[in-house]
Amino acid sequence: MNMEANDGVLKDDVTGEIMVPSSKSQRGITPPSNEVQIDHIIAVDNGGTRTMSNLELRTRSNNRAKWNK
């Protein structure tokens, strides 16, 4: 849905930054900061749900910056 809405390009749902698809984690390799990650808008720990309405696509760096805030 994200790519359809952005002419085939993955973009951060909040900032519009271009993202790259995520890949399998590899020991010793740090993923790129613009790797796509699924973010809970309201963290599950804070009462958020695991439904589509509580999810957004964010860059790795943006997602990590807001962990459980």
Wavefront OBJ file of the C-alpha trace (Angstrom):
o trace
v 0.000 0.000 0.000
v 2.857 2.372 0.836
v 4.549 1.814 -2.510
v 1.247 2.155 -4.388
v 0.625 5.509 -2.742
v 4.179 6.679 -3.554
v 4.563 5.713 -7.231
v 6.425 2.472 -6.470
v 8.838 3.974 -3.906
v 8.935 3.053 -0.203
v 8.604 6.231 1.861
v 8.473 6.873 5.605
v 4.802 7.385 6.501
v 5.625 10.446 8.634
v 8.661 12.178 7.099
v 8.452 11.002 3.481
v 12.100 9.866 3.504
v 12.912 7.219 0.893
v 13.454 3.781 2.433
v 15.089 0.550 1.321
v 13.534 -2.883 1.915
v 14.655 -4.661 5.065
v 16.848 -7.721 4.791
v 17.705 -10.643 7.038
v 19.824 -9.629 10.033
v 23.475 -10.607 9.790
v 25.921 -10.690 12.675
v 28.394 -7.812 12.527
v 26.497 -5.887 9.856
v 24.549 -2.773 10.820
v 21.507 -2.264 8.603
v 21.189 1.046 6.745
v 19.491 3.836 8.685
v 16.829 4.130 5.979
v 15.836 0.460 6.141
v 12.039 0.061 6.390
v 10.624 -1.027 9.747
v 7.068 -1.469 10.982
v 6.325 0.863 13.877
v 3.514 0.743 16.406
v 2.145 4.291 16.623
v 1.214 3.603 20.253
v 3.589 1.014 21.724
v 1.972 -2.271 22.751
v 3.622 -1.764 26.173
v 1.596 1.462 26.477
v -1.741 -0.072 25.506
v -1.410 0.038 21.726
v -2.810 -2.714 19.537
v -1.274 -4.910 16.866
v -3.846 -3.818 14.285
v -3.228 -2.071 10.945
v -4.656 1.180 12.308
v -1.818 1.312 14.873
v 0.998 0.557 12.412
v 3.096 2.750 10.148
v 6.236 2.290 8.079
v 9.254 4.215 9.379
v 12.960 4.323 8.622
v 15.100 2.342 11.028
v 16.602 5.535 12.480
v 13.200 7.228 12.982
v 11.702 4.104 14.544
v 14.624 3.673 16.945
v 14.459 7.346 17.938
v 10.915 6.983 19.283
v 11.116 3.591 21.020
v 8.486 3.438 23.781
v 8.010 7.204 23.965
l 1 2 3 4 5 6 7 8 9 10 11 12 13 14 15 16 17 18 19 20 21 22 23 24 25 26 27 28 29 30 31 32 33 34 35 36 37 38 39 40 41 42 43 44 45 46 47 48 49 50 51 52 53 54 55 56 57 58 59 60 61 62 63 64 65 66 67 68 69
